[in-house]
């Protein structure tokens, strides 16, 4: 039985993780963390990890990127593995996570979907083959999403740039009147309605266009990936792990 603490337990993704954990006989929720308390649960809740008297095999975090420092402090002091499944981390927060991974097993991914991570690998392969094609990324999300572009779009862009390092990210073309340069990697964001998450990677060449797409139809796919990551971390040595480690995509 794996004991799990859910950070951001009262948010939409926290609720999705809670439902999955309750449906999994191999998982027990032993605590929840949220800045907005008052929602009744069958397990103890607090506004920070140190206030919980219980200990867990792993923490799944779907709260907010600003909570990273507190969770890293807890992880470093207790050795508790943490799955950081949210987006929008600043460079300073990424460094805090990296430093804490010297003391505990930590897992980061801007997108917990297996399909999205496969899309990243396919995009890298396409970028290598279609080396003279223009590359554009279009991401679409619901109107409540705070960060833009999405962390997933940046993961896709970083993957492509690892193959074509000459590419430079372009987020806005409104301030100039000029033809597209060959080394641009355009990233566009759409926000509206209840779109869970859609990502298109467009390779546009002369007289032909190749588009790789992923559509998320529910938030459960991200919750499922995060729970799989938590199970993956149990027993792992301190270090910073990512989705390719869990899926062995680099093999």
Order of alpha helices (4+ residues) and beta strands (2+ residues): beta-alpha-beta-beta-beta-alpha-beta-alpha-beta-alpha-beta-alpha-beta-beta-beta-beta-alpha-beta-alpha
